[in-house]
Amino acid sequence: MDDAAETYHHGDQNVSEQVQTYRVFDELTKYAALHIGVLVLMLTLWFCLGVDFLGGLVPGLVVLGLGIWFLRRGKPAQEH
């Protein structure tokens, strides 16, 4: 155990794998939140407001399309 503490040098580790994992997690989280929001919108319009299935589907698809468009045109990732 003492050997590991002596061989550790702060700032010498390659963090590229952690950065890539974070970026994938970030993208999955954004798109999952968008899909959950669209699903809640569609089901709320369909069941709570009494509109038919298409009355919930059409606004849901519009919001989904706009959400994907906004998420794809976000800020470019900064490279370190």
C-alpha positions as CSV (number, residue, x, y, z in Angstrom):
1,M,0.0,0.0,0.0
2,D,2.8,2.4,0.8
3,D,4.4,1.6,-2.6
4,A,1.3,2.9,-4.4
5,A,1.4,6.2,-2.5
6,E,5.0,6.7,-3.4
7,T,4.6,6.0,-7.2
8,Y,1.6,8.4,-7.5
9,H,2.4,11.7,-9.1
10,H,-0.3,14.3,-9.1
11,G,-1.3,15.4,-12.6
12,D,0.6,12.6,-14.5
13,Q,-2.4,10.4,-15.2
14,N,-4.0,10.2,-18.7
15,V,-7.6,11.3,-18.3
16,S,-8.7,10.9,-21.9
17,E,-10.8,7.9,-21.2
18,Q,-12.6,9.6,-18.3
19,V,-13.2,12.7,-20.5
20,Q,-14.7,10.5,-23.3
21,T,-16.9,8.6,-20.8
22,Y,-18.2,11.9,-19.4
23,R,-19.0,13.2,-22.9
24,V,-21.0,10.0,-23.7
25,F,-22.8,10.2,-20.4
26,D,-23.6,13.9,-21.0
27,E,-25.0,13.2,-24.5
28,L,-27.1,10.3,-23.2
29,T,-28.4,12.4,-20.3
30,K,-29.5,15.3,-22.6
31,Y,-31.3,13.0,-25.1
32,A,-32.9,10.9,-22.3
33,A,-34.3,14.1,-20.7
34,L,-35.6,15.3,-24.0
35,H,-37.4,12.0,-24.7
36,I,-38.9,11.8,-21.2
37,G,-40.2,15.4,-21.6
38,V,-41.8,14.6,-24.9
39,L,-43.4,11.5,-23.5
40,V,-44.8,13.5,-20.6
41,L,-46.1,16.1,-23.0
42,M,-47.8,13.6,-25.3
43,L,-49.4,11.6,-22.5
44,T,-50.6,14.8,-20.8
45,L,-52.2,16.1,-23.9
46,W,-53.7,12.8,-24.8
47,F,-55.2,11.7,-21.5
48,C,-55.5,14.8,-19.3
49,L,-56.8,17.3,-21.8
50,G,-59.0,14.9,-23.7
51,V,-57.5,15.4,-27.1
52,D,-57.1,12.3,-29.2
53,F,-53.9,10.4,-29.9
54,L,-52.9,12.7,-32.8
55,G,-53.5,15.7,-30.7
56,G,-50.7,14.5,-28.4
57,L,-48.5,13.0,-31.1
58,V,-48.2,16.1,-33.3
59,P,-47.0,18.5,-30.6
60,G,-44.8,15.8,-29.2
61,L,-43.1,15.3,-32.6
62,V,-42.7,19.1,-33.0
63,V,-41.1,19.4,-29.6
64,L,-38.9,16.4,-30.3
65,G,-37.7,17.8,-33.6
66,L,-36.9,21.2,-32.1
67,G,-35.2,19.6,-29.1
68,I,-32.9,17.5,-31.3
69,W,-32.2,20.5,-33.5
70,F,-31.2,22.7,-30.5
71,L,-29.2,19.9,-28.9
72,R,-27.2,19.3,-32.1
73,R,-26.4,22.9,-32.7
74,G,-25.1,23.5,-29.1
75,K,-21.6,24.8,-28.3
76,P,-18.8,22.8,-29.8
77,A,-16.8,20.8,-27.2
78,Q,-13.5,22.4,-26.2
79,E,-10.5,20.2,-26.7
80,H,-7.8,20.1,-24.0
